[in-house]
Amino acid sequence: MAGSSKSRKKTEKAAATAGAKNRTKEEEETQADEGSLTDHLDRAEAAVERNHASTLELHGQWRTQLLRMSYLVMVVTLHIAQTPSRACIMDIKVSVSGGLSQLFDSRDRSCMHACM
């Protein structure tokens, strides 16, 4: 019996050691899983921050470009609006110096319509 109790103690000791090793492996795996999960979350947060920063930069560039385009549209609009006015003013000056009857009797009344 002494031999069987020794083997049983060895078996129990081996089982306890194996159980401790299994628990240690499980704990290590759990810690590794938590570590990898934390790493994944950190990488995801970093990616979101990079995307947010690039979106803000792109938005600023887009607004600047739209502002430049609006300046160009205003300049072109003012230039186009100024041309008929200048022609009408010249016609009025000619008409005043030559008499108002020329302005109203002329066949080209496009200037009068454009001025009104």
ChimeraX attribute file (.defattr): number of C-alpha atoms within 10 A of each C-alpha:
attribute: neighborCount
match mode: 1-to-1
recipient: residues
	/A:1	6
	/A:2	7
	/A:3	8
	/A:4	9
	/A:5	10
	/A:6	11
	/A:7	12
	/A:8	12
	/A:9	12
	/A:10	12
	/A:11	12
	/A:12	12
	/A:13	12
	/A:14	12
	/A:15	12
	/A:16	12
	/A:17	12
	/A:18	12
	/A:19	12
	/A:20	12
	/A:21	12
	/A:22	12
	/A:23	12
	/A:24	12
	/A:25	12
	/A:26	12
	/A:27	12
	/A:28	12
	/A:29	12
	/A:30	12
	/A:31	12
	/A:32	12
	/A:33	12
	/A:34	12
	/A:35	12
	/A:36	12
	/A:37	12
	/A:38	12
	/A:39	12
	/A:40	12
	/A:41	12
	/A:42	12
	/A:43	12
	/A:44	12
	/A:45	12
	/A:46	12
	/A:47	12
	/A:48	12
	/A:49	12
	/A:50	12
	/A:51	12
	/A:52	12
	/A:53	12
	/A:54	12
	/A:55	12
	/A:56	12
	/A:57	11
	/A:58	12
	/A:59	12
	/A:60	12
	/A:61	12
	/A:62	12
	/A:63	11
	/A:64	12
	/A:65	12
	/A:66	12
	/A:67	12
	/A:68	12
	/A:69	12
	/A:70	12
	/A:71	12
	/A:72	12
	/A:73	12
	/A:74	12
	/A:75	12
	/A:76	12
	/A:77	11
	/A:78	11
	/A:79	11
	/A:80	11
	/A:81	12
	/A:82	12
	/A:83	11
	/A:84	16
	/A:85	14
	/A:86	13
	/A:87	14
	/A:88	19
	/A:89	14
	/A:90	12
	/A:91	16
	/A:92	18
	/A:93	14
	/A:94	14
	/A:95	15
	/A:96	13
	/A:97	10
	/A:98	11
	/A:99	12
	/A:100	13
	/A:101	10
	/A:102	15
	/A:103	19
	/A:104	12
	/A:105	9
	/A:106	9
	/A:107	8
	/A:108	10
	/A:109	12
	/A:110	11
	/A:111	17
	/A:112	14
	/A:113	9
	/A:114	12
	/A:115	13
	/A:116	6
